[in-house]
Amino acid sequence: EAYRRALLGQARAEIELGALYGVGWSASVVRGRLRLLDALVQCLIYFSFDVVPLLCGAVALRAEGATPGSAVVAVFQALGVVSIAHVLLFFLAWTATDLRL
């Protein structure tokens, strides 16, 4: 949730408080157009952490000479790349919010 708020530019109150999850969603997100954007961010997170690694594993399993072990390796490689990308996005969004203060 803190990650989604940071991506939507709503992490200012948490930065000022100095703790994650210290505040809830602002009214502009709950009732406004950012609600749709939050839903899209949630779908992106789900897709990247659940669907992409499984697709990578399935593609690796279908390759010629593939073993179940190579499919597992492909899943974990995809999870590693996706995790690093999400951590980087969170850091960049948090830093951008912090710089705007």
C-alpha positions as CSV (number, residue, x, y, z in Angstrom):
1,E,0.0,0.0,0.0
2,A,2.8,2.4,0.8
3,Y,4.4,1.5,-2.6
4,R,1.1,2.3,-4.4
5,R,0.7,5.6,-2.6
6,A,4.3,6.5,-3.5
7,L,3.7,5.7,-7.1
8,L,0.6,7.9,-7.1
9,G,2.4,10.8,-5.5
10,Q,0.5,10.4,-2.2
11,A,3.4,9.6,0.1
12,R,4.0,13.1,1.4
13,A,2.2,12.6,4.7
14,E,4.1,9.4,5.4
15,I,7.4,11.1,4.7
16,E,6.5,14.0,7.0
17,L,5.4,11.5,9.7
18,G,8.6,9.4,9.2
19,A,6.8,6.0,9.1
20,L,5.2,3.8,6.5
21,Y,1.5,3.0,6.9
22,G,1.0,5.9,9.3
23,V,-1.7,7.5,7.3
24,G,-4.5,6.3,5.0
25,W,-5.5,7.2,1.5
26,S,-6.4,10.8,0.8
27,A,-10.0,11.7,-0.2
28,S,-8.7,12.6,-3.7
29,V,-7.7,9.0,-4.3
30,V,-10.8,7.4,-2.6
31,R,-13.3,9.5,-4.6
32,G,-11.3,10.9,-7.5
33,R,-9.6,9.9,-10.7
34,L,-6.6,8.5,-8.9
35,R,-8.7,5.6,-7.8
36,L,-8.7,4.2,-11.4
37,L,-4.9,4.8,-11.6
38,D,-4.5,2.9,-8.3
39,A,-6.5,0.0,-9.7
40,L,-4.2,0.0,-12.7
41,V,-1.1,0.0,-10.5
42,Q,-2.5,-2.9,-8.5
43,C,-3.1,-4.8,-11.8
44,L,0.5,-4.0,-12.9
45,I,1.8,-5.4,-9.6
46,Y,-0.2,-8.5,-9.9
47,F,0.7,-9.1,-13.5
48,S,4.4,-8.5,-13.0
49,F,4.7,-10.7,-9.9
50,D,2.3,-13.5,-10.8
51,V,1.8,-13.7,-14.5
52,V,5.2,-12.7,-15.9
53,P,7.2,-15.3,-13.9
54,L,4.8,-18.1,-14.8
55,L,4.9,-17.2,-18.4
56,C,8.7,-17.2,-18.3
57,G,8.6,-20.6,-16.7
58,A,6.2,-22.0,-19.3
59,V,8.3,-20.6,-22.2
60,A,11.4,-22.1,-20.6
61,L,9.7,-25.5,-20.2
62,R,8.6,-25.5,-23.8
63,A,12.2,-24.9,-25.1
64,E,13.9,-27.8,-26.7
65,G,15.8,-29.9,-24.1
66,A,14.2,-28.1,-21.2
67,T,13.9,-29.7,-17.8
68,P,11.6,-28.8,-14.9
69,G,14.6,-27.4,-13.2
70,S,15.3,-24.9,-16.1
71,A,11.7,-23.8,-15.8
72,V,12.0,-23.2,-12.1
73,V,15.2,-21.2,-12.7
74,A,13.4,-19.1,-15.3
75,V,10.6,-18.4,-12.8
76,F,13.0,-17.2,-10.1
77,Q,15.1,-15.2,-12.6
78,A,11.9,-13.4,-13.7
79,L,10.9,-12.8,-10.0
80,G,14.4,-11.4,-9.3
81,V,14.2,-9.0,-12.2
82,V,10.6,-7.9,-11.4
83,S,11.5,-7.5,-7.7
84,I,14.5,-5.3,-8.4
85,A,12.4,-3.2,-10.8
86,H,9.6,-2.7,-8.2
87,V,12.2,-1.7,-5.5
88,L,13.7,0.8,-7.9
89,L,10.3,2.2,-8.8
90,F,9.5,2.6,-5.1
91,F,12.8,4.2,-4.4
92,L,12.4,6.7,-7.3
93,A,8.8,7.5,-6.4
94,W,9.7,8.0,-2.7
95,T,12.7,10.2,-3.6
96,A,10.7,12.3,-6.0
97,T,8.1,12.9,-3.3
98,D,10.8,13.7,-0.8
99,L,12.4,16.2,-3.2
100,R,9.1,18.0,-3.7
101,L,8.8,18.7,0.1
